[in-house]
Structure formats: structure tokens, C-alpha cells
Amino acid sequence: MVATRRSRTRKLGNWFARLLLRRPALPPEVSTAIQLIAAVDAGGIPLNPAKVNAIARDLGLEVSTKAPVEETIRRIRAALARV
């Protein structure tokens, strides 16, 4: 079967469009933070403050071990808004 010029052009155009529209994958620490915020927004309450603090530290935030979880989540939201 011989490919016509139109079908080759269409295939090339589709390939090029996919190449340009491809979005880079998010770093794992950012995707983890997004999942945490989505869970909180859905009504979940983080039961382990150490995990929330670890996620914040992975984002580059300095977090006190005595900081309330709500404040840490607020800071994570702000950091995600900057990303």
C-alpha cells in the first residue's frame, strides 16, 4: 500500500503537534503536594503532621515542628501558586 502525500503530511503534522503540545512532567514533590491539597479540599484531614512537614520541606519551605498543620498547608498552597 502506497501512502499518499496527503496522509504523510497529516501524519507528520499530527506528530509535530503532539511534540509541541507535550507538557513536561511535574517533579514528584510538586505532584505529592498537589495530591495533599486535593485531599484537604475534598474534606480530608491530615492525621500525620510529620508527613505534611516533610512535603513542605521537599518544596523548599522551612517548617517548624511546632507549627500548626493548618499554617503549613496554607504555606504549601502559596508555594504551589508560585510554581
C-alpha positions in Angstrom: 0.0 0.0 0.0 1.5 3.3 -1.0 0.9 6.3 1.3 -0.4 9.3 -0.4 1.2 12.7 0.0 -1.8 14.0 2.0 -1.7 11.1 4.5 2.1 11.5 5.0 1.6 15.3 5.6 -1.3 14.6 8.0 0.8 12.1 10.0 3.8 14.5 10.1 1.5 17.3 11.2 0.0 15.1 14.0 3.4 14.1 15.2 4.6 17.7 15.2 1.5 18.9 17.1 2.0 16.1 19.8 5.6 17.1 20.1 4.8 20.8 20.7 1.8 20.2 23.0 3.6 17.8 25.3 3.8 19.2 28.8 6.8 18.4 30.9 6.0 16.1 33.9 5.8 17.7 37.3 8.5 16.9 39.8 7.5 14.3 42.3 7.5 16.7 45.3 5.1 19.1 43.5 2.7 16.3 42.5 2.7 15.0 46.1 1.9 18.5 47.4 -0.9 18.8 44.8 -2.4 15.4 46.0 -2.2 16.6 49.6 -4.0 19.8 48.8 -6.6 18.0 46.7 -7.3 15.6 49.7 -7.6 18.5 52.1 -10.0 20.3 49.7 -12.1 17.1 49.4 -12.6 17.2 53.2 -9.8 15.1 54.3 -7.8 15.9 57.5 -4.1 15.1 57.5 -3.6 12.9 60.5 0.2 12.9 60.4 1.8 16.4 60.8 5.2 14.9 60.1 4.2 13.9 56.6 2.8 17.4 55.9 6.0 18.9 57.2 8.1 16.5 55.0 6.1 17.6 51.9 6.6 21.2 52.8 10.4 20.7 53.3 10.5 18.9 49.9 9.1 22.0 48.4 11.9 24.0 50.0 9.9 25.5 52.8 11.4 25.9 56.3 8.9 24.4 58.7 8.9 24.3 62.5 8.0 21.1 64.2 5.7 23.2 66.4 3.9 24.9 63.6 0.2 24.1 63.3 -0.8 21.8 60.4 -3.2 24.4 59.0 -0.4 27.0 58.7 1.8 24.5 57.0 -0.9 23.7 54.5 -1.5 27.4 53.9 2.2 27.8 53.1 2.1 24.7 50.8 -0.8 26.3 48.9 1.2 29.5 48.5 4.2 27.6 47.3 2.1 25.7 44.7 0.7 29.0 43.5 4.2 30.2 42.7 5.1 27.0 40.7 
